[in-house]
Amino acid sequence: MSIADNLLKYKNELDAAGVKLVAVSKNHPADAALEAYNAGQRIFGENLVQEMVDKQAQLPTDIDWHLIGHLQTNKVKYIAPFVKLIESVDSIKLLKEIDKQAAKNKRVIDCLLQIYIADEDTKFGLGFDEAIELLRSEEFESLKNVRIVGLMGIATNNGSELQTRAEFQELKVLFNGIKLSFFRKEDSFKEISMGMSADYKIAVAEGSTMVRIGSNIFGKRVIKHWKAEKE
Ligand SMILES: *Cc1c(COP(=O)(O)O)cnc(C)c1O
């Protein structure tokens, strides 16, 4: 199957479920992303700043770029002019830098808090308590150029179905709690980004609003495991 065929299969399935598809084009050339674009895809995910900046310059301007990997504060400035959603906010320090760079660009940047749900100590993200502490902080209160629109989580790699499901359920419970406590009146707080190629079906069943699919659309990456790809 071609990239376009793969894309349409997932897009149709997810559209029917009312779930957004983020096509994760990392480790694939801009041409591959363009093939998906030509088949109708408009949301793309990248985990490295440099790769996103390079592709953004080469590809059509109506693409929504999502940063899905760990983001270093000193690199925020490169994506601040155009990034649509930063899915991987994992500290107040990072959020403050995003706010600063967004203000410089006269924008408000949408963000997700990345929540640590996996049973592995190699993944980035905030613990449940840390996320709540961040949202309660006066520092957060003072930020005017960032908007938190939901949560993101990555389940344990190769976890059993039972474990994966339980992790997604935990994220959903946290989402509901945070919604009630902090964003009750804000319709914009509505996204739960969970699910990748291997586990998106479970994620959708557990309330995902946004799935991030790479290898099922673009084929295997050269460096296959995401853990090997950290900046
Ligand atoms: C690479 C990556 C994905 C996509 O993974 P696939 O298994 O190729 O679908 C999704 N989310 C994040 C955070 C990633 O780094």
The ligand as an SDF file (V2000), in Angstrom:
LIG
                    3D

 15 15  0  0  0  0  0  0  0  0999 V2000
    7.1390    8.4920   16.9910 C   0  0  0  0  0  0  0  0  0  0  0  0
    6.0130    8.9120   17.8300 C   0  0  0  0  0  0  0  0  0  0  0  0
    4.6940    8.5490   17.4960 C   0  0  0  0  0  0  0  0  0  0  0  0
    4.3420    7.6670   16.3310 C   0  0  0  0  0  0  0  0  0  0  0  0
    4.7760    6.3520   16.5600 O   0  0  0  0  0  0  0  0  0  0  0  0
    4.3430    5.1330   15.5950 P   0  0  0  0  0  0  0  0  0  0  0  0
    4.5000    3.9500   16.4570 O   0  0  0  0  0  0  0  0  0  0  0  0
    5.2920    5.1640   14.4550 O   0  0  0  0  0  0  0  0  0  0  0  0
    2.9510    5.3580   15.1780 O   0  0  0  0  0  0  0  0  0  0  0  0
    3.6740    9.0200   18.3100 C   0  0  0  0  0  0  0  0  0  0  0  0
    3.9210    9.7950   19.3890 N   0  0  0  0  0  0  0  0  0  0  0  0
    5.1710   10.1680   19.7230 C   0  0  0  0  0  0  0  0  0  0  0  0
    5.3550   11.0250   20.9210 C   0  0  0  0  0  0  0  0  0  0  0  0
    6.2480    9.7420   18.9680 C   0  0  0  0  0  0  0  0  0  0  0  0
    7.4900   10.1140   19.3320 O   0  0  0  0  0  0  0  0  0  0  0  0
  1  2  1  0
  2  3  1  0
  2 14  2  0
  3  4  1  0
  3 10  2  0
  4  5  1  0
  5  6  1  0
  6  7  2  0
  6  8  1  0
  6  9  1  0
 10 11  1  0
 11 12  2  0
 12 13  1  0
 12 14  1  0
 14 15  1  0
M  END
$$$$
